[in-house]
Structures are given as C-alpha cells and as structure tokens.
Amino acid sequence: KTLSLWNFFTIGFGAIIGTGWVLQVGDWMVVGGGPVPAMIAFLLGAIFLVPVGAVFGELTAAIPISGGIVEYVDRSFGRTLSYITGWLLALGNGILCPWEAIAISTLVSEMFGSLPGLEWLRAVKLYTILGADVYLFPTLIALGFAAYVIFLNFRGASSAAKLQAFLTKALLCGMLLAMGVSLFTGSPDNAMPVFSQVTGAGGGKAATEGTSLFAGIVSVLVLTPFFYAGFDTIPQQAEEAAEGLNWNKFGKIISLALLAAGGFYMVCIYSFGTILDWHEFVKSPVPALACLKGINMLLYLAMLVIATLGPMGPMNSFYGATSRIMLAMGRKGQLPEKFAEVDPKSGAPKLACVVLGVITVIGPFLGKNMLIPLTNVSALAFIFSCGMVALACLRMRFTEPDLPRPYEVPGGKFGIGLAIAACAIIIGLLVIPFSPASLNMVEWSIVIGWLAIGLALMAFTNSRKK
C-alpha cells in the first residue's frame, strides 16, 4: 500500500500515451485530411470518454480493491457476466504487453538498424512471419526491455510505479522537444489548408478517404478509443493505494489523466504538423522521426531513444493492471485458486505475473504485422468492459443506494447514462460491418477463440470446486 495520487496519475497517463504518437501521428493527419481535423478528433475523443473515466472513479473510490471490475459486475449482473467481462478485459489489457514488445523490436530494427554503423542489428534474420522479417538482435533487445518490466512487477507495485514516473517524464521531454522544434523552425501555415485529401502517404500505404472536414474528423474519432485505452489501469491497482489517500481526489485523477493525454496528443499533432508542410511531413513511413532527422541528427537520436523507451510505459501499466484482474478472478473463484495467491513480501500476484511474463516475451517473435490485429481486438475488449462497468455503476445506484461513495459521477445518473451511450457508440463502430473501424475475420477469430478458452477454463474451475 504505497501508491500515491501522483503514482496513479503516471500509471494511467503513461499507459494511455505510450509511443503511438511517435509512430502514428502522420497516419492521423492522413486519415483526417490534415493536422486540424486530427486535433479536433482527439479533443472530442477525450471529452467522449471522460464520463467513462468518472464511472471508474466512483466505483473504485467506493470499492477500492484490485481488479475491481470483476467485483462491480458480479454484484450487479452475476457471476457469468462478471467472468466474461474480466476475461475480455484481461485480453484487452494483456495483449498490449506483447504489442509493446513488438513495437520496441520494430523501432530497433527499422530505425536504429538504418543508422550508419548499426547495420549489424539486421545482420541475422531469423524468419519471416505474416510478411514481416524478424531479426535476432532487435528481438533480444526487446526481450531485455520486457524482462526488466517483468522483474519490476514481480518486486511489487512500488517498484513498477517508480519506472512509470521516469517514463512519463521522458515522454513529456519528447513532447517538449517537438514543441521547441516547431516554435523555432515551423509555422502555423504549414498546417493549412484545414482539410485536403492526400494519397501515397507513408511510403504509399495511406490515403485520405473522407471527402470533407466533418468526414475527416469522424474517421480519426473512431480510432481514438484505442489511443486512450489505459486509463482503466488506474483503478485496477486501487488496493495498493497508500494509507490515508483522498478517495475523492482519486476519482478525479482518472478523468484528469484522460484530459491530460488529450492535451498531449493535440500538442504533438500541432507541433509535428507545423514543423514543415504537413503534405510533405506525411510522406515518410515514420514522419515524426524523419522530419527531425532532416533538421538535426542529435534531435533525431534523442527522439528515437524516447520513442524506444516509450513502449515500456504501457507495458508496465498493463502488466500490473492485467495481473490484478486475474488476481480478482482468482479470489472470486472464477479462475483456479492459485491466481489468488500473492507474494507475502511484494504483494504481487505470483501466478498472474508468470502467465503475463510468458505472454509478453512471445511478442517480439510475432513480427510487426501482428500490431494491427492486436490493436483492434484490444479496443473491442476494452470498450466492452468499460460499458459493463458503466451499466454496473447505474444499477448499483438503485441496488446499493447507501454504499459510501467518496466520489460521484458529475451529473449523477445522467452522467452515467452518457458513459453507457459513449461505450455503445464505440462498440457499434467496431462491430457494424460497414464501419471503417469494424473487425475483420482474423480479429473476430482471436476474440471468439479467447472467449472459448475462457468458458472452457470456467467450466474446469467449476468442476474442480464441486
């Protein structure tokens, strides 16, 4: 019980922003038709999810336990829905650990490996998977990063929180670097016109599909939930809060992390969109790094180092959050009782940390082309779980009206209704076939396969208990 409000903020903020802004800021401009539509979309995305963050704040302040989502849904809708919610959230959060390991391996091989004198990083090719080459040395480096995160999480929440605080400061330095370059070398005119269609961006892989400013904003808006995923890592570790924590302020921390991340994204989009003409900016595969390489090599290397460290933040946050979800499911008897055991010294869930460690180290071996399927699957699993929490929050207002609530959703039941509506809209965008963000067959196969494994494990656990 050592986590402070600042620790919780850095856990959530670091999990949200990660390194996606470095890798995909050019894609956001392309999809939206310019920096301005992308900025508006990320602002709307943050506002859209604030009621969802407030729902988590109310329930966590009232019931501050690890993996509380499992408890909230169980008290409101019963064991089966609770299990499905927890299991899907474990999928949504857990697969982001190998996702970040893949990102590190990709940055090391493609960006560092292209620098003079570092060609040896791509000297030993292991194999090709799904059209992506996997190299020995980048894989070993990514495994080293992952091993450090795993080690800290075995030591407990306090050690992991210290790493998160450092990484948050590093990411803020990256934003300040982009702002400084924009201020001294860029111009707001480079972000004009407000909307225009582009083709052949990112090496010929992307194009603007929208035909108006509104369409551009909507096209980016459907992508924002994934890039805001991570605020739920704050309540997952509530049980390890320091003694005497102000739970009213804790409830506000979640919404604050969301809004801070929204501001971070907007500043980054503006900064990179004004360094040079954005139509030229988006032509490179990783324009956030390429534009700096043409200005100053030292600035490029600094941003590259920050971008490579960045994935450790979400990996660290999601590792801790997912292990607490499994801990909660073990306590509820939804997973084998071994998942309920914690290390007597560190307080870390032992078996859950082992399982996540295995999943994480597999990541670098999967190749970069697994990033997109894992992204979309994670988004659906995450938003479904958020929707169930919002429904549980509304139901508990009626079934447990006397439950002490140090923090309450602004607007009461109407505010909770907004959270439910936001989740329903996002889920619709992900599952309706004609939506630009709908899942494909490969992604649906992952979701259905995970659910099948979960239901089989639940049946096995129930038979053992009987």
N, C-alpha and C positions, 0 to 999 in steps of 0.2 A: 504494500500500500504506500507507494511513493510518488505516483503521478500527479503533477500539478496542473493547473489550468493551462499554463504555457505548454507543458508536455502534451496535453490533449490537443491543443491547437496545432502544434507542429506535426503530430501524428496524422491528423486529418488533412491539413494543408499540404503536407509532403506527399500523402497518398494521392491527393487529387491532381496536383500539377505534374509530378514526376518529370519525365523528359519528353512527353508528347509534343510540347510546344516547340522544342528544337527540331524534332523530326518532321512535324506535320503542319507547321504554321503556313507553309507555302500551299499545301493542299487546301487548307481552309480558305485562303484567298481565291484559289482557283474555283472551288466549288461554289463559293458565294458570289464570285464575279468582282472581287476587289477587297481591300482591307476593311472598308467601311461596313459592308454587309456582314462580314465575319465578326467584326467588333459588336455590332448590334445583336447578332445571333447569340454570342456568348454572354452578353448582358442579359438578354431575355432568358437564356438557359439558367443562369444563376438565380434570377428572380423566380423562375418557374419552380425551382427545386427548394427554395427557402422554406415554404410550408412543410415539405417533406422533412427537412432538417429539424424544424420546430417540433414535429411529431416525435422524432427520435429523442429530442431534448426533453420533452415532457415525460415520456415513458422511462427513459434512463434515469432521470432525476428522481422519479418515484420508485423505481425498482433497479437500483444500481448493482447489477450482477453481470458477470462475464457472459457473453453470448446471449444477452437478454432477449433478443428477437425470438428465440425459441420459447422462452417463458411467456412473453406477451401474447403470442399467437396461441399457445397452449391454453392459457387462461381464458381466451376469448372464443376460440373455434375448435379446440380439442386437439388430441394427440396426433392424428393423421395429418391434418393441415400444418400443424406445427413442425412435424418431421419433414414434410415436403418443402416448407419454407426454409428451414435450417439447412437442409441438404442442398437446395438450389443456391442459397447464399454461400455455402461452402464452395460450390462450384464457381460461382461468380467471382468470389474473392480469391479462392485458392489458385485458380488457373492464371491469375495475374502474377503469381510468383515466378512460374516458368516463363511467362510473357516478358517480364523484365529481364530475365536472364538471357533470353533470345535477343532482346534489344541491345544489351551490353555486347554480346558476341558480334552482332551485326555492325555496331559502331566501330569496334576494334578492327574487324576485318576490312570493312569498306572505307572507313575514314583514316584510321591510323595506318592501315596497310597500304594506303596510296601515298604516304609521305616518303620522301627520299630517305633511304637508309633503313626503312621499316618494312620493306617489301617481303622480308623473311616471314612476317606474320602470316602471309598467304602462301608460304612455300610448300606446306604439307596439306594437301587436300584429302580429307577423309572419305567423303562420298557426296552424292547429290541426292536431295530428298525434296519431292514436290517442286522440282525445278530450281532449288536453291543449293548452292555449294556450302558445305560445312568444312571448316579448316581447323587443324589441330590446335594451333597456338591461341587463336581467339576463343576457342571452346575452353581451353584450360584457364585462360584469364577470367572468363565469365564464371567458371566454376569456382575460382578463387574468391570473387566478389560474393557469390552465393553462399559459399562456405562461411564467410565472415558474418553475414547476416544470420545464418542458421546458428552459428556459435553464440552470437549475442542474444538471440531469442531463447536459447537453452539456459542462458545465465539469468534471464528474467526480464520483466518489463522495464525496469530502471535502466539497464544497460542498453536495451533497444531504443529507449527514449532519448538517451544521450546522442546516439548516432543520428536519430531523426532531427534533433535540434541542429547538429552540424550540417546535415544535408540541406535543411531548409535555408540556412544562411548561405550555402553555396549556390542554391538555385536563385535566391534573391540577388546575389552578386552577378549571376548570368543576366538577369533582367536589367540590372543597373548598367551592365556593360552594353547591352543592346540600346538602352536609352541614351547613354553617352555618345555612342557612335552616331545614332540618329540625330542627336542635338547638334553635333559638330560637323557632320558631313551630309546629313539628309535635308529634306524639305517636305512640308505637307503637300506640296504639289505632286510629289511622287505617288501619293495615294489616290490621285484623280485619274480618270473620272470615277465618280462614286460607284457606278456599275458598268461593266463591259464584259463581254464573253471572250474567253481565251481558249485556245487549243494548243496541243503539243507541249503543255507544261510538264515540268518534272521529267524531262527526257522523253516526252511524247506519250506519257502514261495517263494524263489527266486532261479534262476539258470542263468548261462551264456548261451545265445542262440547262440551268434556269434561263428564262428569257426576259426577266425583269428584276428590279431591285427586291421586290417582295419575294419572288421565287428564289432568289439567291439567299436571302435571309433564312427562309424556311429550309432550304437544302442544307445549310450549315446547322440550323437549330436541331434537326433530327440527329446530328452527330454529337451534340454537346453532352447528353447524359453519360456517355462513356468517359468523356474527359472530366466530368465532375464526380464520377464514381470514386469513392474513397472516404467521403465524409462519414460513412457508416462505421469506419474503423474506430472512430472516437468512442461511441457507446459500447462497442464490443469489449473494451478493456476497462469498463467503469468500475469493476470490482477492485481494481488495483489503484484506485484514487487515494490520494494522501488523506490522512485523518483531518477532519475539520474543513474539507473542501466546501466551498459555497456552491450548492447544487442549483441555485437559481442562475448563477453566472454560468455554470456548466451547460445548462440548457441553451444559453445564448451562444456559447462557443461554437456549436455545430453550424448554426446559421452564419456566424462570423467567418468561419473557415470557408464556407461556400462563397460568400460575398468577396472575401479577400482573394480567393482563387479566380473569381470572375474579373476582378480588377487587374490581377496579374496577367491573365490571358489578354485582356483588352490592351494593356500597356505594351505587351510583347508584340501583338499584331500591329499596333500603330507604329512601334519602333522599327520593326523589320520592314513594314510596308512603306516607310518613308526614307530608309537609308538610300535606296535608289528606286527608279521607276518600277512599280510593282509588276508590270508586264515583263520586264527583264528579270526581276527577282525570282519569279516562279519558274523560270526555265531550267534551273538546276534541280537535281534529284533531292538534295538536302540544302535548300537555299539559305537557311539561317546560318549555316556554316560556310557555304560557298561565297556569300556576299562579304563576309569578314575576311576570308582568305584573300580576296582581291584588294582589301583595304590595308590590312596589316597582319603579317604572319603570326606575331605574338598574340594578337587579339583572337585570331582563329584558333590557335592552340589552347588558349585559356578557355574559350567557349567549348571546344572539343572535350577538354578534361571535365568541365562542368556537366556536359551532356552525357558523358560516360558514367560519371558518379550519380547522375540523376535517377536512373532506374533503381538504385539501391533504396531510395526513399519509399516508393510504393511497395517494393518487395518487402521491406522491413515492416511497413504498416499492415499490409495484407497478410503477412505471415503471422503476426501477432493476433490480428482480428480473426482469421480463419481457425487458428488453433483454439481460440476461446469459444468459437461456435461449436467446434467438436467437443470441447470440454462440457459445454452446456448440454449438448445432446447426450453425452455420456451420463451426466448427472440425472437427466430425465429418463434414463433407461432406453433411449432411442438408438443409441449405439452401444456396443459392448462396454461393460463397466470399466474396462482398462482405460477408456478415454476419459474417465472421471478422475483419474489419479494425477496429482500434481507433485512436482519435486518439492520436498519439505524445506529445502533451503532457498531456492529461487522463486518458487510458486508457479513455475512454468508447467503447462500440461505436457507430460512426458510423451505419451504415445502420439498425441496430435502433432507435436513438434517433429517426431520421427517421420510420420506419414508425409507431412508437408516438406520435410527435408528431401525425401525421395522424389516427390513430385517436382520440386524446384530444380534439382540437379539434372533432371531429364531435359529441361528446357533448351539448353544450348545445343543439344543433339538434334533438335527438331527442325532447325532451319528457319530463316526469316519469313518464308511464305506461310507459316502457321500463325503469324501475328494477326492477320485479318479475321480468320475464323474464330480464334480465341477472343478477339475483341468483341465481336457481335454476340457470341454466346454469353460472355460475361455481362454485357449490357442488359440482355433479357433477364438473366437470372437475378441480377442486382435490382432491377426495377420491379420485378415481380415481388421480391422480398420486401422492398420498400412499400409497395402497395398493400401487402398483407399487414405490415406494421401500422400503416395509416388506418386500415379498417379495424385493427385491434384497438387502436387508440380511441376511435369513435365508439366502439362497442363498450369499452371499459368505462367511458363516461356515463353509461347507463347501468352497467352491471356492478361497477365498483365506484360509485359517486363519492364515497368517503375516503378513498385512497389518498393519503397525503401527497400533494403534487407541488413540490417547491418551485417548479417552473411549469407554466401552462402555455399552450399554443396561443399566440395572439389571435383574437377573433373567435376563440372558443370552438364550438362545433363547426362554424362556418369555415374557419381556418383549416380545420382537419379535413373538411369536405374539399377544399382547394387542393390539399395534398393528394387525396384519393383521385380527384379528377386529373391532376398532373400525371400521376402514375398510369392511369387508364389510357390517356392520350399517347404517352410514350410507348406503352405496350402495344397499342394499336399500330403505331408506326413501324414497330419491329415485326409484327406477325401478319399484317394485312399484305397479301401478295403483291399488289401494285405499288406499295410504298417504296421509296428509294432506299429505305434502311431495312427492308424485310430480310429475314434469314433465308439462306439457301439450303439445299438438301444436306450438304456436308455439316452445316451448323445445326440443323434440326437433328441430324443423326447423333451429334455429340450430346445435345440436350436430352433426347429420348434415351440414349444409352446410359447417361448418368442417372436418370430417373429410374431406369430398370435395375441398375446396380443398387441404388438406394433402397428401392422397395424390397429387393431380394435380401439385402442386409437387415432391413427392419423385420422381415419375416423370420430370418435366422435368429435375430436377437430376441424376438418374442417367444420363439420355440425354446430357446435356452432358458429364458426366465420361467416358463411354465414347467 
